[in-house]
């Protein structure tokens, strides 16, 4: 006998709010504006992580490892949600975050040349 798991408070607040956000973002302008905001947040995180690790010289290998692990997690999440039609908005946001991180890391690496 299989029981359905109960809906937790986290599931009610976060998952269903994401569903309402994706319904709100049916308009292409809204969808791309949220995507642009997430891209800029990713750029900020990538450039600030590069600056912090450059200042604290001992943390370079650790920050590089954490950055690679975070980007790999984003890639695995994208691979899992790629074929689900209801999660296309989430895939767009994951790709925007990953692209922003890459841009941030790239511009920080140009500063070191």
N, CA, C and O atoms as CSV, one atom per row, in Angstrom:
chain,resi,resn,atom,element,x,y,z
A,1,UNK,N,N,0.837,-1.163,0.000
A,1,UNK,CA,C,0.000,0.000,0.000
A,1,UNK,C,C,0.893,1.242,0.000
A,1,UNK,O,O,1.761,1.389,0.861
A,2,UNK,N,N,0.679,2.116,-0.953
A,2,UNK,CA,C,1.510,3.307,-1.109
A,2,UNK,C,C,0.735,4.520,-0.617
A,2,UNK,O,O,-0.391,4.773,-1.046
A,3,UNK,N,N,1.355,5.261,0.284
A,3,UNK,CA,C,0.743,6.475,0.798
A,3,UNK,C,C,1.319,7.681,0.071
A,3,UNK,O,O,2.514,7.739,-0.217
A,4,UNK,N,N,0.452,8.638,-0.220
A,4,UNK,CA,C,0.935,9.891,-0.786
A,4,UNK,C,C,1.559,10.711,0.323
A,4,UNK,O,O,0.975,10.838,1.399
A,5,UNK,N,N,2.734,11.271,0.083
A,5,UNK,CA,C,3.338,12.102,1.127
A,5,UNK,C,C,2.511,13.367,1.344
A,5,UNK,O,O,1.925,13.921,0.414
A,6,UNK,N,N,2.483,13.798,2.584
A,6,UNK,CA,C,1.719,15.005,2.881
A,6,UNK,C,C,2.439,16.235,2.355
A,6,UNK,O,O,3.661,16.242,2.209
A,7,UNK,N,N,1.673,17.263,2.076
A,7,UNK,CA,C,2.271,18.501,1.593
A,7,UNK,C,C,2.813,19.278,2.779
A,7,UNK,O,O,2.074,19.633,3.697
A,8,UNK,N,N,4.092,19.532,2.749
A,8,UNK,CA,C,4.714,20.262,3.842
A,8,UNK,C,C,4.533,21.763,3.637
A,8,UNK,O,O,4.111,22.218,2.574
A,9,UNK,N,N,4.855,22.498,4.656
A,9,UNK,CA,C,4.747,23.959,4.587
A,9,UNK,C,C,5.705,24.514,3.534
A,9,UNK,O,O,5.374,25.467,2.829
A,10,UNK,N,N,6.903,23.910,3.431
A,10,UNK,CA,C,7.872,24.327,2.409
A,10,UNK,C,C,7.299,24.120,1.019
A,10,UNK,O,O,7.404,24.994,0.159
A,11,UNK,N,N,6.696,22.967,0.803
A,11,UNK,CA,C,6.155,22.670,-0.513
A,11,UNK,C,C,5.016,23.627,-0.856
A,11,UNK,O,O,4.903,24.084,-1.993
A,12,UNK,N,N,4.184,23.923,0.121
A,12,UNK,CA,C,3.078,24.836,-0.147
A,12,UNK,C,C,3.563,26.240,-0.448
A,12,UNK,O,O,3.019,26.903,-1.331
A,13,UNK,N,N,4.580,26.709,0.274
A,13,UNK,CA,C,5.044,28.085,0.097
A,13,UNK,C,C,5.955,28.264,-1.106
A,13,UNK,O,O,5.796,29.226,-1.856
A,14,UNK,N,N,6.906,27.360,-1.306
A,14,UNK,CA,C,7.917,27.561,-2.342
A,14,UNK,C,C,7.489,26.983,-3.685
A,14,UNK,O,O,7.532,27.684,-4.696
A,15,UNK,N,N,7.085,25.739,-3.714
A,15,UNK,CA,C,6.777,25.085,-4.987
A,15,UNK,C,C,5.541,25.703,-5.628
A,15,UNK,O,O,5.533,25.965,-6.831
A,16,UNK,N,N,4.522,25.934,-4.854
A,16,UNK,CA,C,3.311,26.499,-5.451
A,16,UNK,C,C,3.488,27.973,-5.796
A,16,UNK,O,O,2.835,28.471,-6.712
A,17,UNK,N,N,4.362,28.679,-5.076
A,17,UNK,CA,C,4.663,30.058,-5.465
A,17,UNK,C,C,5.430,30.081,-6.775
A,17,UNK,O,O,5.256,31.000,-7.576
A,18,UNK,N,N,6.283,29.075,-7.007
A,18,UNK,CA,C,6.984,29.006,-8.288
A,18,UNK,C,C,5.988,28.752,-9.420
A,18,UNK,O,O,6.148,29.280,-10.521
A,19,UNK,N,N,4.968,27.950,-9.152
A,19,UNK,CA,C,3.944,27.717,-10.176
A,19,UNK,C,C,3.205,29.013,-10.507
A,19,UNK,O,O,2.926,29.287,-11.674
A,20,UNK,N,N,2.894,29.796,-9.501
A,20,UNK,CA,C,2.213,31.065,-9.770
A,20,UNK,C,C,3.153,32.042,-10.476
A,20,UNK,O,O,2.712,32.838,-11.304
A,21,UNK,N,N,4.451,31.984,-10.151
A,21,UNK,CA,C,5.416,32.835,-10.845
A,21,UNK,C,C,5.511,32.440,-12.316
A,21,UNK,O,O,5.580,33.311,-13.183
A,22,UNK,N,N,5.516,31.149,-12.608
A,22,UNK,CA,C,5.583,30.726,-14.006
A,22,UNK,C,C,4.293,31.062,-14.750
A,22,UNK,O,O,4.333,31.345,-15.948
A,23,UNK,N,N,3.152,31.035,-14.065
A,23,UNK,CA,C,1.909,31.476,-14.703
A,23,UNK,C,C,1.944,32.976,-14.962
A,23,UNK,O,O,1.473,33.442,-15.999
A,24,UNK,N,N,2.501,33.731,-14.023
A,24,UNK,CA,C,2.615,35.175,-14.189
A,24,UNK,C,C,3.547,35.512,-15.348
A,24,UNK,O,O,3.366,36.529,-16.018
A,25,UNK,N,N,4.539,34.665,-15.584
A,25,UNK,CA,C,5.542,34.931,-16.608
A,25,UNK,C,C,5.158,34.365,-17.968
A,25,UNK,O,O,6.030,34.159,-18.812
A,26,UNK,N,N,3.887,34.111,-18.198
A,26,UNK,CA,C,3.467,33.682,-19.533
A,26,UNK,C,C,3.690,34.773,-20.561
A,26,UNK,O,O,3.926,34.490,-21.736
A,27,UNK,N,N,3.617,36.004,-20.127
A,27,UNK,CA,C,3.896,37.137,-20.994
A,27,UNK,C,C,5.397,37.134,-21.315
A,27,UNK,O,O,6.207,37.073,-20.390
A,28,UNK,N,N,5.793,37.197,-22.595
A,28,UNK,CA,C,7.220,37.131,-22.928
A,28,UNK,C,C,8.049,38.253,-22.316
A,28,UNK,O,O,9.202,38.027,-21.947
A,29,UNK,N,N,7.494,39.456,-22.198
A,29,UNK,CA,C,8.254,40.556,-21.610
A,29,UNK,C,C,8.578,40.283,-20.160
A,29,UNK,O,O,9.688,40.551,-19.700
A,30,UNK,N,N,7.609,39.751,-19.441
A,30,UNK,CA,C,7.853,39.420,-18.035
A,30,UNK,C,C,8.871,38.302,-17.904
A,30,UNK,O,O,9.753,38.349,-17.046
A,31,UNK,N,N,8.743,37.291,-18.761
A,31,UNK,CA,C,9.653,36.149,-18.709
A,31,UNK,C,C,11.094,36.587,-18.975
A,31,UNK,O,O,12.014,36.174,-18.269
A,32,UNK,N,N,11.282,37.414,-19.984
A,32,UNK,CA,C,12.643,37.838,-20.308
A,32,UNK,C,C,13.187,38.867,-19.330
A,32,UNK,O,O,14.398,38.953,-19.130
A,33,UNK,N,N,12.300,39.650,-18.718
A,33,UNK,CA,C,12.798,40.590,-17.709
A,33,UNK,C,C,13.265,39.853,-16.469
A,33,UNK,O,O,14.285,40.219,-15.885
A,34,UNK,N,N,12.540,38.822,-16.052
A,34,UNK,CA,C,13.001,38.013,-14.914
A,34,UNK,C,C,14.282,37.288,-15.279
A,34,UNK,O,O,15.185,37.162,-14.452
A,35,UNK,N,N,14.368,36.810,-16.514
A,35,UNK,CA,C,15.583,36.138,-16.963
A,35,UNK,C,C,16.775,37.098,-16.943
A,35,UNK,O,O,17.877,36.709,-16.555
A,36,UNK,N,N,16.559,38.344,-17.357
A,36,UNK,CA,C,17.631,39.341,-17.333
A,36,UNK,C,C,18.045,39.671,-15.902
A,36,UNK,O,O,19.231,39.848,-15.623
A,37,UNK,N,N,17.074,39.755,-14.998
A,37,UNK,CA,C,17.395,40.019,-13.594
A,37,UNK,C,C,18.226,38.879,-13.018
A,37,UNK,O,O,19.192,39.130,-12.296
A,38,UNK,N,N,17.874,37.639,-13.320
A,38,UNK,CA,C,18.632,36.483,-12.833
A,38,UNK,C,C,20.027,36.464,-13.455
A,38,UNK,O,O,20.997,36.107,-12.786
A,39,UNK,N,N,20.135,36.844,-14.726
A,39,UNK,CA,C,21.449,36.913,-15.371
A,39,UNK,C,C,22.338,37.939,-14.669
A,39,UNK,O,O,23.519,37.680,-14.439
A,40,UNK,N,N,21.780,39.098,-14.330
A,40,UNK,CA,C,22.567,40.127,-13.649
A,40,UNK,C,C,22.930,39.710,-12.223
A,40,UNK,O,O,24.008,40.051,-11.737
A,41,UNK,N,N,22.049,38.981,-11.556
A,41,UNK,CA,C,22.381,38.450,-10.224
A,41,UNK,C,C,23.527,37.450,-10.336
A,41,UNK,O,O,24.439,37.456,-9.510
A,42,UNK,N,N,23.483,36.588,-11.360
A,42,UNK,CA,C,24.579,35.637,-11.583
A,42,UNK,C,C,25.880,36.346,-11.900
A,42,UNK,O,O,26.945,35.920,-11.451
A,43,UNK,N,N,25.806,37.427,-12.671
A,43,UNK,CA,C,27.011,38.204,-12.976
A,43,UNK,C,C,27.585,38.823,-11.710
A,43,UNK,O,O,28.797,38.816,-11.499
A,44,UNK,N,N,26.700,39.359,-10.867
A,44,UNK,CA,C,27.150,39.942,-9.605
A,44,UNK,C,C,27.813,38.882,-8.726
A,44,UNK,O,O,28.870,39.129,-8.145
A,45,UNK,N,N,27.196,37.704,-8.627
A,45,UNK,CA,C,27.784,36.636,-7.799
A,45,UNK,C,C,29.134,36.179,-8.353
A,45,UNK,O,O,30.076,35.961,-7.591
A,46,UNK,N,N,29.229,36.036,-9.668
A,46,UNK,CA,C,30.484,35.600,-10.270
A,46,UNK,C,C,31.597,36.616,-10.096
A,46,UNK,O,O,32.727,36.246,-9.779
A,47,UNK,N,N,31.298,37.885,-10.297
A,47,UNK,CA,C,32.344,38.902,-10.160
A,47,UNK,C,C,32.709,39.130,-8.695
A,47,UNK,O,O,33.876,39.369,-8.384
A,48,UNK,N,N,31.734,39.061,-7.793
A,48,UNK,CA,C,32.064,39.267,-6.379
A,48,UNK,C,C,32.842,38.083,-5.824
A,48,UNK,O,O,33.728,38.274,-4.991
A,49,UNK,N,N,32.538,36.872,-6.260
A,49,UNK,CA,C,33.312,35.713,-5.799
A,49,UNK,C,C,34.748,35.810,-6.304
A,49,UNK,O,O,35.683,35.452,-5.588
A,50,UNK,N,N,34.927,36.288,-7.527
A,50,UNK,CA,C,36.277,36.484,-8.052
A,50,UNK,C,C,37.044,37.538,-7.287
A,50,UNK,O,O,38.238,37.374,-7.033
A,51,UNK,N,N,36.378,38.620,-6.914
A,51,UNK,CA,C,37.052,39.682,-6.154
A,51,UNK,C,C,37.417,39.220,-4.751
A,51,UNK,O,O,38.520,39.491,-4.275
A,52,UNK,N,N,36.507,38.531,-4.093
A,52,UNK,CA,C,36.765,38.077,-2.723
A,52,UNK,C,C,37.900,37.057,-2.702
A,52,UNK,O,O,38.770,37.118,-1.833
A,53,UNK,N,N,37.898,36.138,-3.634
A,53,UNK,CA,C,38.956,35.129,-3.637
A,53,UNK,C,C,40.304,35.736,-4.031
A,53,UNK,O,O,41.348,35.217,-3.637
A,54,UNK,N,N,40.299,36.820,-4.797
A,54,UNK,CA,C,41.570,37.461,-5.151
A,54,UNK,C,C,42.146,38.223,-3.963
A,54,UNK,O,O,43.365,38.334,-3.829
A,55,UNK,N,N,41.290,38.741,-3.113
A,55,UNK,CA,C,41.765,39.492,-1.950
A,55,UNK,C,C,42.322,38.558,-0.887
A,55,UNK,O,O,43.341,38.854,-0.263
A,56,UNK,N,N,41.649,37.430,-0.682
A,56,UNK,CA,C,42.046,36.500,0.384
A,56,UNK,C,C,42.969,35.439,-0.195
A,56,UNK,O,O,42.642,34.276,0.038
A,57,UNK,N,N,43.950,35.625,-0.836
A,57,UNK,CA,C,44.773,34.754,-1.662
A,57,UNK,C,C,44.782,33.268,-1.290
A,57,UNK,O,O,45.080,32.437,-2.149
A,58,UNK,N,N,44.474,32.910,-0.066
A,58,UNK,CA,C,44.493,31.506,0.331
A,58,UNK,C,C,43.264,30.749,-0.161
A,58,UNK,O,O,43.280,29.520,-0.220
A,59,UNK,N,N,42.214,31.461,-0.510
A,59,UNK,CA,C,40.950,30.815,-0.842
A,59,UNK,C,C,40.778,30.539,-2.340
A,59,UNK,O,O,39.706,30.093,-2.749
A,60,UNK,N,N,41.769,30.782,-3.148
A,60,UNK,CA,C,41.621,30.587,-4.589
A,60,UNK,C,C,41.216,29.161,-4.968
A,60,UNK,O,O,40.239,28.994,-5.699
A,61,UNK,N,N,41.920,28.128,-4.505
A,61,UNK,CA,C,41.505,26.766,-4.885
A,61,UNK,C,C,40.132,26.397,-4.333
A,61,UNK,O,O,39.357,25.713,-5.002
A,62,UNK,N,N,39.830,26.841,-3.130
A,62,UNK,CA,C,38.533,26.508,-2.534
A,62,UNK,C,C,37.403,27.193,-3.294
A,62,UNK,O,O,36.382,26.568,-3.579
A,63,UNK,N,N,37.573,28.455,-3.620
A,63,UNK,CA,C,36.515,29.164,-4.347
A,63,UNK,C,C,36.367,28.614,-5.765
A,63,UNK,O,O,35.253,28.553,-6.286
A,64,UNK,N,N,37.452,28.221,-6.385
A,64,UNK,CA,C,37.360,27.616,-7.720
A,64,UNK,C,C,36.615,26.284,-7.646
A,64,UNK,O,O,35.796,25.979,-8.513
A,65,UNK,N,N,36.898,25.498,-6.619
A,65,UNK,CA,C,36.208,24.218,-6.448
A,65,UNK,C,C,34.720,24.435,-6.208
A,65,UNK,O,O,33.889,23.758,-6.814
A,66,UNK,N,N,34.380,25.365,-5.336
A,66,UNK,CA,C,32.970,25.630,-5.053
A,66,UNK,C,C,32.239,26.182,-6.266
A,66,UNK,O,O,31.065,25.880,-6.479
A,67,UNK,N,N,32.925,26.985,-7.053
A,67,UNK,CA,C,32.312,27.524,-8.271
A,67,UNK,C,C,32.014,26.417,-9.272
A,67,UNK,O,O,30.935,26.379,-9.863
A,68,UNK,N,N,32.964,25.525,-9.458
A,68,UNK,CA,C,32.768,24.413,-10.393
A,68,UNK,C,C,31.653,23.492,-9.904
A,68,UNK,O,O,30.834,23.034,-10.701
A,69,UNK,N,N,31.615,23.220,-8.609
A,69,UNK,CA,C,30.566,22.359,-8.061
A,69,UNK,C,C,29.192,23.011,-8.258
A,69,UNK,O,O,28.238,22.335,-8.645
A,70,UNK,N,N,29.086,24.310,-7.997
A,70,UNK,CA,C,27.808,25.002,-8.163
A,70,UNK,C,C,27.352,24.998,-9.620
A,70,UNK,O,O,26.173,24.780,-9.901
A,71,UNK,N,N,28.276,25.237,-10.541
A,71,UNK,CA,C,27.911,25.235,-11.963
A,71,UNK,C,C,27.526,23.830,-12.420
A,71,UNK,O,O,26.614,23.676,-13.233
A,72,UNK,N,N,28.209,22.805,-11.910
A,72,UNK,CA,C,27.845,21.430,-12.261
A,72,UNK,C,C,26.464,21.065,-11.719
A,72,UNK,O,O,25.713,20.338,-12.368
A,73,UNK,N,N,26.131,21.568,-10.536
A,73,UNK,CA,C,24.791,21.326,-9.986
A,73,UNK,C,C,23.738,21.981,-10.876
A,73,UNK,O,O,22.681,21.400,-11.118
A,74,UNK,N,N,24.021,23.182,-11.360
A,74,UNK,CA,C,23.087,23.844,-12.271
A,74,UNK,C,C,22.926,23.058,-13.572
A,74,UNK,O,O,21.829,22.995,-14.126
A,75,UNK,N,N,24.007,22.464,-14.057
A,75,UNK,CA,C,23.932,21.672,-15.288
A,75,UNK,C,C,23.109,20.411,-15.076
A,75,UNK,O,O,22.318,20.034,-15.941
A,76,UNK,N,N,23.285,19.753,-13.931
A,76,UNK,CA,C,22.510,18.545,-13.633
A,76,UNK,C,C,21.026,18.884,-13.475
A,76,UNK,O,O,20.166,18.142,-13.951
A,77,UNK,N,N,20.725,19.994,-12.814
A,77,UNK,CA,C,19.331,20.407,-12.683
A,77,UNK,C,C,18.713,20.706,-14.039
A,77,UNK,O,O,17.554,20.374,-14.287
A,78,UNK,N,N,19.484,21.331,-14.911
A,78,UNK,CA,C,18.976,21.622,-16.249
A,78,UNK,C,C,18.695,20.336,-17.012
A,78,UNK,O,O,17.689,20.223,-17.711
A,79,UNK,N,N,19.590,19.374,-16.871
A,79,UNK,CA,C,19.417,18.101,-17.563
A,79,UNK,C,C,18.172,17.368,-17.058
A,79,UNK,O,O,17.490,16.704,-17.838
A,80,UNK,N,N,17.869,17.483,-15.760
A,80,UNK,CA,C,16.701,16.810,-15.209
A,80,UNK,C,C,15.392,17.468,-15.631
A,80,UNK,O,O,14.392,16.776,-15.821
A,81,UNK,N,N,15.380,18.781,-15.778
A,81,UNK,CA,C,14.145,19.503,-16.086
A,81,UNK,C,C,13.989,19.836,-17.561
A,81,UNK,O,O,13.029,20.506,-17.939
A,82,UNK,N,N,14.899,19.389,-18.392
A,82,UNK,CA,C,14.905,19.798,-19.795
A,82,UNK,C,C,13.653,19.359,-20.560
A,82,UNK,O,O,13.137,20.123,-21.376
A,83,UNK,N,N,13.163,18.160,-20.314
A,83,UNK,CA,C,12.071,17.634,-21.137
A,83,UNK,C,C,10.693,17.837,-20.518
A,83,UNK,O,O,9.686,17.508,-21.144
A,84,UNK,N,N,10.629,18.371,-19.303
A,84,UNK,CA,C,9.323,18.612,-18.695
A,84,UNK,C,C,8.778,19.943,-19.193
A,84,UNK,O,O,9.408,20.989,-19.032
A,85,UNK,N,N,7.626,19.887,-19.784
A,85,UNK,CA,C,7.053,21.089,-20.392
A,85,UNK,C,C,6.699,22.156,-19.354
A,85,UNK,O,O,6.791,23.351,-19.635
A,86,UNK,N,N,6.300,21.729,-18.168
A,86,UNK,CA,C,5.907,22.685,-17.136
A,86,UNK,C,C,7.112,23.377,-16.513
A,86,UNK,O,O,6.954,24.410,-15.862
A,87,UNK,N,N,8.306,22.837,-16.694
A,87,UNK,CA,C,9.506,23.392,-16.056
A,87,UNK,C,C,10.378,24.190,-17.022
A,87,UNK,O,O,11.548,24.435,-16.729
A,88,UNK,N,N,9.841,24.594,-18.150
A,88,UNK,CA,C,10.649,25.320,-19.130
A,88,UNK,C,C,11.101,26.675,-18.602
A,88,UNK,O,O,12.195,27.141,-18.918
A,89,UNK,N,N,10.257,27.299,-17.801
A,89,UNK,CA,C,10.623,28.589,-17.221
A,89,UNK,C,C,11.774,28.418,-16.236
A,89,UNK,O,O,12.667,29.262,-16.167
A,90,UNK,N,N,11.754,27.324,-15.473
A,90,UNK,CA,C,12.845,27.036,-14.545
A,90,UNK,C,C,14.150,26.785,-15.297
A,90,UNK,O,O,15.214,27.210,-14.847
A,91,UNK,N,N,14.079,26.102,-16.430
A,91,UNK,CA,C,15.274,25.860,-17.243
A,91,UNK,C,C,15.825,27.179,-17.770
A,91,UNK,O,O,17.041,27.365,-17.817
A,92,UNK,N,N,14.949,28.094,-18.166
A,92,UNK,CA,C,15.386,29.412,-18.634
A,92,UNK,C,C,16.103,30.170,-17.519
A,92,UNK,O,O,17.127,30.809,-17.760
A,93,UNK,N,N,15.568,30.100,-16.299
A,93,UNK,CA,C,16.198,30.784,-15.176
A,93,UNK,C,C,17.538,30.150,-14.805
A,93,UNK,O,O,18.489,30.860,-14.478
A,94,UNK,N,N,17.618,28.827,-14.852
A,94,UNK,CA,C,18.885,28.143,-14.556
A,94,UNK,C,C,19.951,28.502,-15.585
A,94,UNK,O,O,21.110,28.728,-15.235
A,95,UNK,N,N,19.554,28.551,-16.856
A,95,UNK,CA,C,20.511,28.922,-17.898
A,95,UNK,C,C,20.971,30.366,-17.752
A,95,UNK,O,O,22.140,30.674,-17.984
A,96,UNK,N,N,20.060,31.246,-17.371
A,96,UNK,CA,C,20.425,32.655,-17.185
A,96,UNK,C,C,21.399,32.809,-16.025
A,96,UNK,O,O,22.361,33.572,-16.119
A,97,UNK,N,N,21.158,32.095,-14.938
A,97,UNK,CA,C,22.059,32.153,-13.790
A,97,UNK,C,C,23.440,31.616,-14.153
A,97,UNK,O,O,24.458,32.193,-13.769
A,98,UNK,N,N,23.470,30.525,-14.885
A,98,UNK,CA,C,24.750,29.935,-15.281
A,98,UNK,C,C,25.518,30.852,-16.233
A,98,UNK,O,O,26.735,30.995,-16.114
A,99,UNK,N,N,24.812,31.467,-17.169
A,99,UNK,CA,C,25.457,32.393,-18.099
A,99,UNK,C,C,25.992,33.620,-17.372
A,99,UNK,O,O,27.079,34.105,-17.686
A,100,UNK,N,N,25.231,34.125,-16.398
A,100,UNK,CA,C,25.701,35.259,-15.610
A,100,UNK,C,C,26.941,34.916,-14.797
A,100,UNK,O,O,27.858,35.730,-14.688
A,101,UNK,N,N,26.975,33.722,-14.228
A,101,UNK,CA,C,28.174,33.292,-13.491
A,101,UNK,C,C,29.387,33.212,-14.415
A,101,UNK,O,O,30.473,33.671,-14.060
A,102,UNK,N,N,29.202,32.634,-15.594
A,102,UNK,CA,C,30.317,32.546,-16.547
A,102,UNK,C,C,30.827,33.929,-16.938
A,102,UNK,O,O,32.034,34.162,-16.983
A,103,UNK,N,N,29.908,34.835,-17.217
A,103,UNK,CA,C,30.297,36.203,-17.571
A,103,UNK,C,C,31.061,36.878,-16.445
A,103,UNK,O,O,32.068,37.545,-16.680
A,104,UNK,N,N,30.578,36.701,-15.221
A,104,UNK,CA,C,31.258,37.293,-14.068
A,104,UNK,C,C,32.664,36.745,-13.898
A,104,UNK,O,O,33.605,37.501,-13.657
A,105,UNK,N,N,32.809,35.429,-14.024
A,105,UNK,CA,C,34.136,34.825,-13.909
A,105,UNK,C,C,35.048,35.282,-15.047
A,105,UNK,O,O,36.240,35.511,-14.842
A,106,UNK,N,N,34.480,35.413,-16.245
A,106,UNK,CA,C,35.277,35.795,-17.396
A,106,UNK,C,C,35.792,37.217,-17.263
A,106,UNK,O,O,36.965,37.476,-17.536
A,107,UNK,N,N,34.937,38.145,-16.849
A,107,UNK,CA,C,35.397,39.535,-16.697
A,107,UNK,C,C,36.395,39.675,-15.550
A,107,UNK,O,O,37.305,40.500,-15.624
A,108,UNK,N,N,36.238,38.884,-14.494
A,108,UNK,CA,C,37.237,38.918,-13.410
A,108,UNK,C,C,38.566,38.352,-13.874
A,108,UNK,O,O,39.623,38.806,-13.435
A,109,UNK,N,N,38.520,37.358,-14.764
A,109,UNK,CA,C,39.791,36.808,-15.267
A,109,UNK,C,C,40.493,37.802,-16.188
A,109,UNK,O,O,41.723,37.832,-16.243
A,110,UNK,N,N,39.724,38.613,-16.910
A,110,UNK,CA,C,40.356,39.646,-17.754
A,110,UNK,C,C,41.036,40.721,-16.927
A,110,UNK,O,O,42.004,41.331,-17.383
A,111,UNK,N,N,40.548,40.963,-15.721
A,111,UNK,CA,C,41.191,41.953,-14.861
A,111,UNK,C,C,42.558,41.489,-14.393
A,111,UNK,O,O,43.412,42.311,-14.060
A,112,UNK,N,N,42.775,40.171,-14.364
A,112,UNK,CA,C,44.044,39.642,-13.877
A,112,UNK,C,C,45.133,39.640,-14.944
A,112,UNK,O,O,46.299,39.405,-14.628
A,113,UNK,N,N,44.779,39.895,-16.195
A,113,UNK,CA,C,45.796,39.888,-17.257
A,113,UNK,C,C,46.693,41.050,-17.215
A,113,UNK,O,O,47.591,41.168,-18.049
